[in-house]
Amino acid sequence: CGTRGIGGLVARRVLADASGIEGVLTADGKYINHIDRGTGDMVQFGVASGKTSRITNKGGDAAKEAPYEYQAFSRDGKQIAYDSYTKDNVPQLRIRNLDGSGLRTLYSEKGYDVRPLDWSPDAGSILAYRELDYSPKGGIELTLISTADGSVRVLRSIASAWVSASFSPDGRYVAFSFVGEGSLLHGDVFLMTADGRNEDVIAGHPAEDQLLGWTPDGKSLIFLSDRSGTWDIWSVRINGGKQQGEPELLKKDFGYYSKVLGFTPDGSCYYKTDTRLGGLYSGMIDLETGKVLVPPAPVTTRYTSPPNFLTWSPDGSNLAYLSHPGRIGPGNNILTIRSAATGEERFLSPRLRGVNQISWAPDGRSIIALGFTATGTGGFRIDTETSGITKLADEGVFSRLCPDGKTMVRWGAEGIIKRNLDTGEESVVVKAEPHYDLSPDGREVVFQMDGAVKTVSLNGGEPRELFSGLAQYYGLAWTRDGRYIIARAFGFANSEIWRVPAQGGTPLKLDLSVPKIMSFTLHPDNRRFAFGVYEGSKNELWVMENFLPK
């Protein structure tokens, strides 16, 4: 299977199912290596043979040597650097040989998250970014960390953790890109000397550009860009640390989630495609009869990955959801705010390692979320205009904020828990399983336990059962007017969605059955709805030949 591309470039499929392939192509182009995050073993995929083997096979005994998220191989392929954590949850940068020998901690400092990005060609330093945990005042720095003594030299401050960086093959320059802060995602590629001086923007454009790397001859940078309206690979010539001429389109429709794995000595480029199947849909329903008024139709989004944790703002003017541009790195969910009137998407950039389980604050001006930091998780408030964050609690699973602004509700092992944000005092409301919701007036919660859905006062008391027996497990949401509970049954091939009177009564099954729904939300007008569908992903291994610019 092969296709001829721009300028004689030929793309040829190497492997139809590459779901288990990840890591970096070795310098000789023969293998793709990575560390198994579960065991710490070195895993090797033979490009020619198509077979996967383990260089080390320590099993669970090596789990303590496994990377948390990022890993970078030395240019000679003999060493690897990765981020990890001590038993006290302190971030650390570790290096070791491929066979597992020579393991040592290169850098560790409490409160600082550090992730390796690349090795210098002489293996004397590691290009990494360092971030002061979740603090809004915390800075993110592009640094060089000496492999001899772990000393740190700051090259530059950057505005986002979504960064890609790479040494030039001769080690004289560092190319990097990052996604800037603001309501519209924008990223540029930069080039600077390896000492952090003489910086220039490369192929500048209002679009989002992300560095993919250098060509093996060091004469060109390649980058991903949506400047043409689709996610394509571009190349720009570099001479003496300066851009030469305009960028050239190399491959159309490369895809946002696809990943370059490396180059062979002759300049062929191996990459892994990642096609996410599914997306965002919207429609309209008559909630009284359960009949669909406008059938669900796909909605165009900037990122094709299916959105999750959809939730309407209290006034219905905005739809919030998480987009998943996982190509940059795990955990980097994009918090998206979509205008109901225009369809315009805005993207928030809170100083957190990742966000999840979002809900709107009652004032409609902030989002409550489970936030991930370098050292743990917590409940955070995120300003929808500035992306500023406020930590509300150390625990934040399925958090909700009451209209008084002083009470936070969350789920924990004990059940549903309410917290006084002024005093920090917590108390258990009721024993419950996950997936509950807070009533719009903040007085009750709807929850589930052992297949039964019930409501109870936030002040405690005897729960009142609404229904049972429709399914084993549900996603639950109160309608904005407080009249109904929307219960989405889990565990069915097609998601069954029920409308249940909040004060008791017969559940009504909505005439809406869609397979593989990830998230469903009903507009405050009780008519419009939106949902995200995830139909899996398709991964293939490809090689682009005749890749180097002539």
Backbone torsions as a table, in degrees:
resi	resn	phi	psi	omega
1	CYS	NA	123.1	-178.9
2	GLY	-157.1	156.2	178.0
3	THR	-137.3	145.8	178.0
4	ARG	-94.7	129.2	-175.0
5	GLY	-107.6	-155.2	-175.7
6	ILE	-71.2	136.3	174.8
7	GLY	63.6	31.2	178.5
8	GLY	84.5	-1.8	178.8
9	LEU	-63.9	134.4	-180.0
10	VAL	-115.7	126.4	175.7
11	ALA	-104.4	126.3	-176.2
12	ARG	-128.8	129.7	179.0
13	ARG	-76.4	129.5	-179.5
14	VAL	-97.4	-38.4	-175.2
15	LEU	-144.5	126.9	-176.4
16	ALA	-73.5	-33.4	178.7
17	ASP	-121.1	100.1	-178.2
18	ALA	-110.3	27.3	-176.5
19	SER	-61.8	-27.1	-179.5
20	GLY	-96.9	6.0	-177.3
21	ILE	-97.3	127.0	173.7
22	GLU	-155.5	169.7	177.1
23	GLY	112.4	-144.2	-171.5
24	VAL	-132.2	139.6	175.2
25	LEU	-72.6	133.3	178.1
26	THR	-68.2	159.2	-174.2
27	ALA	-60.1	-29.3	179.2
28	ASP	-84.2	-2.4	176.8
29	GLY	75.8	12.3	-174.0
30	LYS	-95.2	-26.1	-173.3
31	TYR	-137.2	156.6	170.2
32	ILE	-118.8	118.1	-172.8
33	ASN	-111.9	147.7	169.3
34	HIS	-158.3	161.8	174.8
35	ILE	-93.1	131.9	174.3
36	ASP	-67.8	117.8	-176.4
37	ARG	-67.7	-20.9	-179.1
38	GLY	-82.3	-31.4	-173.9
39	THR	-120.3	-19.3	-174.7
40	GLY	85.1	1.2	179.5
41	ASP	-74.1	148.0	174.2
42	MET	-85.1	124.0	-177.3
43	VAL	-111.3	137.1	-174.2
44	GLN	-129.5	128.3	175.8
45	PHE	-108.0	123.8	178.6
46	GLY	-82.5	117.4	-176.8
47	VAL	-62.5	-43.4	-177.8
48	ALA	-74.8	-42.0	-175.8
49	SER	-82.4	-26.4	-176.2
50	GLY	74.3	14.1	-177.7
51	LYS	-107.8	147.1	178.6
52	THR	-106.3	135.2	178.2
53	SER	-139.5	169.0	179.1
54	ARG	-111.8	125.0	175.7
55	ILE	-70.8	-39.1	173.0
56	THR	-119.5	154.3	-178.2
57	ASN	-144.9	68.1	-177.4
58	LYS	-94.1	-8.8	179.9
59	GLY	62.5	-147.4	-175.9
60	GLY	-63.4	-21.7	-178.9
61	ASP	-63.4	-22.6	-177.3
62	ALA	-98.4	5.3	-175.9
63	ALA	-58.3	-31.9	-179.8
64	LYS	-67.9	-15.5	179.0
65	GLU	-96.0	4.1	-175.0
66	ALA	-81.7	148.1	177.5
67	PRO	-74.1	151.5	176.0
68	TYR	-79.0	-45.1	-172.6
69	GLU	-148.6	-51.9	-172.4
70	TYR	-107.1	144.0	174.2
71	GLN	-144.3	142.3	-179.0
72	ALA	-137.4	134.1	-178.9
73	PHE	-97.8	145.1	173.9
74	SER	-66.5	160.2	-175.3
75	ARG	-62.9	-31.0	178.4
76	ASP	-84.6	-1.0	176.8
77	GLY	74.1	10.5	-174.6
78	LYS	-96.8	-16.3	-178.3
79	GLN	-131.9	159.4	177.8
80	ILE	-137.7	142.7	173.7
81	ALA	-115.9	143.7	179.4
82	TYR	-154.7	159.0	176.4
83	ASP	-88.4	148.1	-178.0
84	SER	-154.9	-176.3	-179.8
85	TYR	-137.4	144.9	174.7
86	THR	-75.5	172.6	178.1
87	LYS	-64.1	-19.7	176.6
88	ASP	-94.7	12.9	175.8
89	ASN	68.0	31.4	175.3
90	VAL	-94.0	128.3	-180.0
91	PRO	-62.0	147.6	177.8
92	GLN	-150.8	152.1	174.2
93	LEU	-108.3	123.1	-176.5
94	ARG	-120.8	152.2	174.8
95	ILE	-131.3	153.4	178.7
96	ARG	-161.1	167.5	173.3
97	ASN	-80.8	162.9	-177.2
98	LEU	-61.1	-32.1	-178.7
99	ASP	-81.9	4.5	178.1
100	GLY	94.7	-10.0	-179.6
101	SER	-79.7	164.8	175.3
102	GLY	69.7	23.3	-179.0
103	LEU	-67.5	129.1	176.1
104	ARG	-153.3	154.9	176.1
105	THR	-88.1	120.7	-177.3
106	LEU	-88.0	-38.0	-176.9
107	TYR	-151.3	136.8	174.9
108	SER	-156.3	126.8	179.5
109	GLU	-147.8	124.0	-176.7
110	LYS	-58.5	133.0	178.3
111	GLY	91.2	-12.0	-179.2
112	TYR	-109.4	122.0	172.5
113	ASP	-85.5	136.9	-178.4
114	VAL	-137.4	134.4	-178.5
115	ARG	-133.9	129.4	179.0
116	PRO	-76.5	141.4	-180.0
117	LEU	-116.4	-37.9	-177.5
118	ASP	-164.5	162.0	172.6
119	TRP	-104.5	147.3	169.7
120	SER	-67.8	151.4	-178.2
121	PRO	-56.0	-30.8	179.7
122	ASP	-88.5	4.2	179.7
123	ALA	63.3	17.3	-179.1
124	GLY	-83.6	-16.7	180.0
125	SER	-152.3	158.9	178.3
126	ILE	-116.5	129.0	175.1
127	LEU	-81.6	122.2	-174.5
128	ALA	-144.7	161.0	169.0
129	TYR	-111.6	145.2	-176.5
130	ARG	-126.2	134.6	-175.9
131	GLU	-135.3	134.4	172.7
132	LEU	-76.1	109.0	-176.5
133	ASP	-3.9	-146.1	-168.6
134	TYR	-84.1	-4.9	-172.9
135	SER	-52.6	130.9	177.8
136	PRO	-56.6	-25.9	179.3
137	LYS	-88.9	-3.5	-177.3
138	GLY	-67.1	148.7	-179.9
139	GLY	-109.2	156.8	175.3
140	ILE	-116.0	130.5	-173.8
141	GLU	-129.1	139.9	169.5
142	LEU	-89.9	122.8	-169.9
143	THR	-131.0	163.1	167.7
144	LEU	-113.4	126.9	179.4
145	ILE	-114.4	121.0	-177.6
146	SER	-66.2	132.0	176.8
147	THR	-78.6	-9.9	178.9
148	ALA	-82.1	-46.9	-174.3
149	ASP	-132.8	1.7	178.2
150	GLY	76.9	8.4	178.4
151	SER	-67.8	150.3	-173.3
152	VAL	-114.9	133.7	172.6
153	ARG	-123.4	122.2	-178.3
154	VAL	-81.9	126.0	177.0
155	LEU	-89.5	-40.2	-173.2
156	ARG	-169.2	147.3	168.9
157	SER	-85.2	143.2	178.8
158	ILE	-129.7	164.9	-170.4
159	ALA	-99.0	-1.9	-176.2
160	SER	-154.2	150.4	177.2
161	ALA	-78.9	-8.7	179.3
162	TRP	-82.7	81.3	-171.1
163	VAL	-126.5	145.5	172.2
164	SER	-129.0	139.8	-177.2
165	ALA	-151.9	150.4	-177.1
166	SER	-156.9	138.5	171.1
167	PHE	-71.7	146.9	169.0
168	SER	-68.5	155.8	-178.5
169	PRO	-56.1	-28.7	178.7
170	ASP	-90.7	-2.2	177.1
171	GLY	77.5	4.3	-176.5
172	ARG	-82.7	-23.5	-173.6
173	TYR	-131.7	157.9	173.1
174	VAL	-124.1	122.3	172.7
175	ALA	-100.7	143.1	179.7
176	PHE	-154.8	161.9	174.3
177	SER	-145.8	154.1	173.2
178	PHE	-152.4	155.6	178.5
179	VAL	-86.1	121.2	-176.5
180	GLY	-75.9	163.6	178.6
181	GLU	-77.9	156.2	178.3
182	GLY	135.7	171.4	-176.2
183	SER	-72.4	-25.7	176.3
184	LEU	-110.6	126.5	-179.6
185	LEU	-67.2	130.8	-179.6
186	HIS	-145.7	135.9	179.4
187	GLY	-142.0	143.3	176.6
188	ASP	-122.5	159.1	172.2
189	VAL	-97.9	134.5	-179.7
190	PHE	-121.4	155.7	175.8
191	LEU	-135.6	130.0	177.8
192	MET	-140.0	161.6	175.2
193	THR	-68.6	156.8	-173.1
194	ALA	-65.3	-11.6	176.0
195	ASP	-92.0	3.7	176.9
196	GLY	88.9	11.0	-178.2
197	ARG	-108.2	173.9	171.2
198	ASN	52.6	59.1	-177.2
199	GLU	-88.1	141.1	176.5
200	ASP	-136.3	149.2	170.4
201	VAL	-81.9	135.7	-179.4
202	ILE	-110.1	126.7	176.6
203	ALA	54.8	42.8	-176.5
204	GLY	-55.3	142.0	-176.7
205	HIS	-165.5	149.7	178.0
206	PRO	-65.0	-11.7	-179.0
207	ALA	-73.6	-179.1	175.3
208	GLU	-94.8	115.3	178.2
209	ASP	-112.2	138.4	178.9
210	GLN	-134.4	127.5	-179.6
211	LEU	-62.9	135.4	172.2
212	LEU	-106.2	-30.2	176.9
213	GLY	148.0	-172.9	178.0
214	TRP	-99.2	150.1	167.3
215	THR	-72.6	153.9	-175.0
216	PRO	-57.8	-28.7	-179.8
217	ASP	-80.6	-5.2	178.7
218	GLY	72.9	10.0	-175.9
219	LYS	-94.9	-9.1	-177.8
220	SER	-145.7	150.2	168.6
221	LEU	-104.5	142.1	173.5
222	ILE	-115.4	145.2	-177.1
223	PHE	-149.7	157.7	176.7
224	LEU	-95.5	137.6	-178.6
225	SER	-151.4	147.9	173.5
226	ASP	-106.6	25.8	-177.0
227	ARG	-64.1	-21.4	178.9
228	SER	-96.3	-1.7	-177.6
229	GLY	103.1	-14.2	173.4
230	THR	-129.1	164.4	-178.6
231	TRP	-85.2	107.7	-173.5
232	ASP	-123.4	161.8	173.5
233	ILE	-96.0	131.1	178.2
234	TRP	-121.9	158.7	177.2
235	SER	-130.8	145.0	175.3
236	VAL	-137.9	135.4	-177.7
237	ARG	-75.4	142.8	178.9
238	ILE	-127.2	133.4	177.3
239	ASN	-141.6	120.1	-180.0
240	GLY	62.5	31.4	179.7
241	GLY	78.5	11.9	-178.7
242	LYS	-125.0	149.5	176.3
243	GLN	-70.0	137.3	177.6
244	GLN	-120.2	107.9	178.8
245	GLY	79.5	-175.8	-178.1
246	GLU	-89.2	154.4	178.3
247	PRO	-65.3	150.5	-179.7
248	GLU	-116.5	138.3	176.9
249	LEU	-75.0	124.8	-179.4
250	LEU	-101.9	-46.5	-178.7
251	LYS	-142.4	121.0	178.0
252	LYS	-78.0	146.9	174.9
253	ASP	54.5	47.0	176.1
254	PHE	-66.4	-37.3	179.2
255	GLY	100.5	138.7	-176.1
256	TYR	-66.0	-34.3	-172.2
257	TYR	-92.0	-10.9	178.8
258	SER	-67.5	153.8	-172.5
259	LYS	-135.1	130.1	174.0
260	VAL	-76.1	128.9	-178.4
261	LEU	-97.9	-23.7	177.7
262	GLY	149.6	178.2	-176.8
263	PHE	-116.7	148.3	170.4
264	THR	-85.7	166.5	179.3
265	PRO	-57.1	-29.6	-179.8
266	ASP	-86.0	2.4	174.9
267	GLY	95.2	2.8	174.6
268	SER	-68.0	142.5	-175.4
269	CYS	-112.5	121.8	176.2
270	TYR	-95.6	137.8	179.2
271	TYR	-148.6	157.8	-179.7
272	LYS	-113.7	122.7	177.1
273	THR	-83.7	149.9	178.6
274	ASP	-140.9	96.4	-178.5
275	THR	-98.1	113.6	179.9
276	ARG	-87.3	128.3	-176.6
277	LEU	-105.4	129.5	-177.3
278	GLY	127.2	-162.1	179.7
279	GLY	159.5	-164.4	-178.8
280	LEU	-98.2	136.9	179.0
281	TYR	-131.1	153.0	175.5
282	SER	-141.9	157.0	179.1
283	GLY	-166.1	-163.7	-177.8
284	MET	-143.3	143.5	-176.2
285	ILE	-138.1	150.8	170.7
286	ASP	-91.1	107.2	-173.3
287	LEU	-70.0	-23.5	-179.3
288	GLU	-74.0	-39.0	-178.2
289	THR	-99.7	-19.0	-176.9
290	GLY	82.2	3.8	-177.7
291	LYS	-85.6	141.4	178.0
292	VAL	-77.1	127.0	178.3
293	LEU	-90.8	-42.7	176.9
294	VAL	-127.4	114.9	-178.1
295	PRO	-59.4	147.6	-180.0
296	PRO	-61.8	138.4	-179.9
297	ALA	-133.8	149.9	-179.3
298	PRO	-65.0	145.8	178.5
299	VAL	-116.0	132.2	-179.1
300	THR	-74.2	129.5	176.0
301	THR	-126.7	160.0	-179.1
302	ARG	-65.3	-40.9	-179.9
303	TYR	-105.7	126.2	-172.3
304	THR	-75.6	-12.2	179.0
305	SER	-63.7	140.1	-179.0
306	PRO	-58.4	130.3	178.8
307	PRO	-76.9	156.7	-178.6
308	ASN	-135.8	164.4	-179.8
309	PHE	54.4	48.7	177.4
310	LEU	-67.0	138.0	178.8
311	THR	-157.0	130.2	178.6
312	TRP	-81.4	146.6	173.2
313	SER	-66.2	157.2	-177.1
314	PRO	-55.1	-33.5	179.5
315	ASP	-91.6	-0.8	177.3
316	GLY	77.5	8.4	-176.6
317	SER	-82.3	-19.9	-176.7
318	ASN	-139.0	146.7	173.9
319	LEU	-112.4	124.1	177.9
320	ALA	-103.9	144.4	175.7
321	TYR	-161.4	167.4	177.7
322	LEU	-102.0	123.1	170.4
323	SER	-95.0	156.3	-171.9
324	HIS	-126.8	82.6	178.2
325	PRO	-86.5	59.3	-168.7
326	GLY	-57.8	-5.5	-179.9
327	ARG	-61.6	-31.9	-177.4
328	ILE	-72.9	-33.6	-179.0
329	GLY	157.1	153.8	-178.7
330	PRO	-58.9	145.2	174.5
331	GLY	88.5	-9.8	-175.5
332	ASN	-87.7	62.3	174.6
333	ASN	-69.5	140.8	178.0
334	ILE	-98.3	122.3	177.3
335	LEU	-81.8	113.0	-171.5
336	THR	-111.5	135.8	174.5
337	ILE	-116.1	119.7	-176.2
338	ARG	-112.8	127.3	179.5
339	SER	-71.6	129.1	177.5
340	ALA	-69.5	-27.7	-177.0
341	ALA	-79.9	-42.4	-172.7
342	THR	-112.4	-18.1	-175.2
343	GLY	80.6	1.4	179.8
344	GLU	-67.5	137.5	177.8
345	GLU	-102.7	134.0	170.7
346	ARG	-115.2	149.1	-175.2
347	PHE	-123.3	123.5	-179.6
348	LEU	-89.1	151.6	-178.4
349	SER	-132.6	66.3	177.6
350	PRO	-65.6	148.4	179.5
351	ARG	-78.4	70.3	178.0
352	LEU	-136.0	154.6	179.1
353	ARG	-69.2	-26.6	177.8
354	GLY	-176.7	163.4	177.1
355	VAL	-132.1	158.7	-179.7
356	ASN	-160.5	167.1	171.5
357	GLN	50.9	59.6	-174.3
358	ILE	-86.6	151.9	171.3
359	SER	-149.3	159.3	179.3
360	TRP	-83.9	142.7	166.8
361	ALA	-72.2	150.9	-176.9
362	PRO	-57.4	-27.1	-178.7
363	ASP	-77.5	-9.0	178.2
364	GLY	72.8	8.2	-178.0
365	ARG	-110.0	0.0	-179.8
366	SER	-151.5	161.6	179.5
367	ILE	-112.5	137.8	172.8
368	ILE	-99.5	130.9	-173.1
369	ALA	-147.4	155.7	165.6
370	LEU	-79.5	118.3	-177.6
371	GLY	-109.4	144.2	179.5
372	PHE	-107.7	130.1	176.9
373	THR	-117.1	-178.0	-179.9
374	ALA	-66.6	-23.0	-174.0
375	THR	-118.5	2.7	-179.9
376	GLY	164.0	-154.5	-179.4
377	THR	-129.6	171.1	177.4
378	GLY	-172.3	172.0	174.2
379	GLY	-93.0	127.2	-174.6
380	PHE	-128.7	148.9	168.0
381	ARG	-101.7	130.8	-177.9
382	ILE	-119.4	119.8	178.9
383	ASP	-68.4	127.8	-175.3
384	THR	-79.3	-6.7	175.9
385	GLU	-100.7	-42.5	-173.7
386	THR	-104.5	-13.5	-173.1
387	SER	68.9	7.2	177.5
388	GLY	-63.0	147.9	-176.1
389	ILE	-120.4	149.0	173.2
390	THR	-132.4	124.9	178.5
391	LYS	-80.1	126.8	-179.3
392	LEU	-97.5	-34.9	-176.8
393	ALA	-161.8	158.6	177.7
394	ASP	-71.9	-23.3	177.4
395	GLU	-113.8	140.5	-175.8
396	GLY	-151.1	29.7	-178.8
397	VAL	-71.5	124.9	-179.8
398	PHE	49.4	57.2	-176.4
399	SER	-81.0	146.2	172.6
400	ARG	-135.6	148.9	177.8
401	LEU	-112.9	131.4	179.4
402	CYS	-75.0	157.1	179.9
403	PRO	-57.7	-24.8	179.1
404	ASP	-72.3	-10.2	179.1
405	GLY	71.2	1.0	-175.9
406	LYS	-114.1	-8.8	-177.2
407	THR	-121.6	125.3	175.6
408	MET	-110.3	139.0	177.7
409	VAL	-115.3	138.1	178.8
410	ARG	-146.0	172.7	175.5
411	TRP	-107.8	143.3	176.0
412	GLY	-145.1	-179.3	-178.3
413	ALA	-59.5	-28.4	-179.9
414	GLU	-79.3	-16.0	-176.6
415	GLY	129.8	-146.5	178.0
416	ILE	-87.3	130.1	-172.1
417	ILE	-124.4	135.8	173.5
418	LYS	-109.1	146.8	-175.4
419	ARG	-130.3	130.8	171.8
420	ASN	-81.2	112.8	-174.7
421	LEU	-71.3	-20.3	177.5
422	ASP	-76.7	-42.4	-174.8
423	THR	-103.1	-18.6	-175.8
424	GLY	81.3	0.6	-179.0
425	GLU	-70.8	137.0	-179.8
426	GLU	-124.8	151.2	175.2
427	SER	-148.9	149.3	179.8
428	VAL	-82.0	128.0	178.5
429	VAL	-81.3	-50.1	-177.3
430	VAL	-163.2	149.3	173.1
431	LYS	-70.4	128.2	-174.8
432	ALA	-157.0	158.4	171.5
433	GLU	-86.8	167.1	179.7
434	PRO	-61.9	172.7	-179.5
435	HIS	68.5	81.1	175.7
436	TYR	-127.4	-179.3	171.4
437	ASP	-149.9	154.9	178.4
438	LEU	-97.1	136.9	178.4
439	SER	-64.8	152.4	-178.4
440	PRO	-57.0	-30.8	179.0
441	ASP	-86.1	-2.6	176.4
442	GLY	76.0	14.1	-175.3
443	ARG	-98.1	-22.7	-175.6
444	GLU	-134.9	163.6	169.0
445	VAL	-126.8	145.8	169.7
446	VAL	-104.4	134.3	-173.7
447	PHE	-146.1	177.3	179.2
448	GLN	-134.8	148.8	177.9
449	MET	-156.6	121.8	177.3
450	ASP	55.7	41.5	175.5
451	GLY	83.7	-3.3	179.4
452	ALA	-107.1	138.2	177.3
453	VAL	-102.8	130.1	-174.3
454	LYS	-137.7	164.7	170.3
455	THR	-121.2	155.1	177.7
456	VAL	-154.8	150.6	176.6
457	SER	-64.5	145.9	177.8
458	LEU	-65.4	-18.3	177.2
459	ASN	-88.9	4.9	179.3
460	GLY	96.6	-162.4	-177.7
461	GLY	108.1	-168.4	-177.0
462	GLU	-86.7	123.8	177.7
463	PRO	-64.8	152.8	178.4
464	ARG	-116.8	122.0	-177.8
465	GLU	-77.3	133.4	176.2
466	LEU	-95.3	-45.0	179.0
467	PHE	-167.0	167.4	174.7
468	SER	-156.9	165.0	173.2
469	GLY	87.6	-4.9	178.9
470	LEU	-78.5	-32.1	178.6
471	ALA	-162.4	173.8	178.6
472	GLN	-85.0	-27.6	-172.4
473	TYR	-150.9	146.5	-173.2
474	TYR	-138.1	153.0	161.0
475	GLY	-95.2	129.8	-171.5
476	LEU	-119.4	139.8	177.5
477	ALA	-151.6	135.6	176.4
478	TRP	-82.8	140.4	171.4
479	THR	-71.6	156.1	-173.6
480	ARG	-62.0	-32.9	-179.9
481	ASP	-80.8	-2.8	177.0
482	GLY	79.1	1.8	-174.4
483	ARG	-80.5	-30.5	-171.8
484	TYR	-132.4	160.0	168.0
485	ILE	-110.8	131.2	172.6
486	ILE	-97.5	119.2	-177.6
487	ALA	-116.1	115.4	177.5
488	ARG	-100.6	117.1	-176.4
489	ALA	-75.9	128.7	174.9
490	PHE	-89.1	158.7	172.2
491	GLY	90.2	6.4	177.1
492	PHE	-106.1	151.3	176.3
493	ALA	-59.5	-41.5	172.6
494	ASN	-113.3	129.3	-176.3
495	SER	-67.8	117.8	174.5
496	GLU	-86.9	132.9	-177.2
497	ILE	-121.1	129.9	-175.0
498	TRP	-119.2	144.5	171.7
499	ARG	-106.0	121.9	-173.6
500	VAL	-122.8	125.5	175.9
501	PRO	-59.1	130.1	-175.8
502	ALA	-67.4	-23.8	179.8
503	GLN	-96.9	8.7	179.4
504	GLY	105.0	147.0	-178.7
505	GLY	146.6	-177.3	-175.2
506	THR	-79.4	126.8	175.7
507	PRO	-65.6	144.7	177.5
508	LEU	-117.0	123.3	177.4
509	LYS	-79.1	124.9	179.5
510	LEU	-72.9	146.3	179.9
511	ASP	-80.1	56.6	-175.5
512	LEU	-144.6	106.5	-177.2
513	SER	-130.9	107.2	-175.1
514	VAL	-125.6	130.0	179.0
515	PRO	-72.2	147.2	169.4
516	LYS	61.3	37.0	173.6
517	ILE	-70.1	131.7	175.2
518	MET	-90.4	-38.6	-173.3
519	SER	-154.4	140.9	180.0
520	PHE	-132.3	139.7	177.4
521	THR	-144.2	137.4	178.7
522	LEU	-102.3	133.4	179.5
523	HIS	-64.3	153.0	177.1
524	PRO	-58.1	-17.4	176.8
525	ASP	-80.2	-0.6	179.4
526	ASN	61.5	21.8	178.6
527	ARG	-125.7	-54.9	-178.9
528	ARG	-74.8	145.8	176.7
529	PHE	-141.0	161.4	176.2
530	ALA	-143.6	149.1	175.6
531	PHE	-151.7	157.6	176.1
532	GLY	-110.3	139.1	-179.8
533	VAL	-119.1	133.2	175.6
534	TYR	-119.9	117.2	-177.3
535	GLU	-109.9	20.4	178.6
536	GLY	94.6	-174.5	179.1
537	SER	-136.5	156.4	179.7
538	LYS	-119.4	121.1	-178.3
539	ASN	-115.8	129.8	177.2
540	GLU	-133.7	151.4	174.9
541	LEU	-102.4	125.8	-177.8
542	TRP	-127.3	160.7	171.9
543	VAL	-130.5	136.2	173.3
544	MET	-103.5	120.7	179.5
545	GLU	-105.1	162.5	-172.7
546	ASN	57.0	40.1	-171.4
547	PHE	-82.2	-38.6	-174.3
548	LEU	-66.7	135.3	175.6
549	PRO	-59.6	140.6	-179.8
550	LYS	-79.8	NA	NA
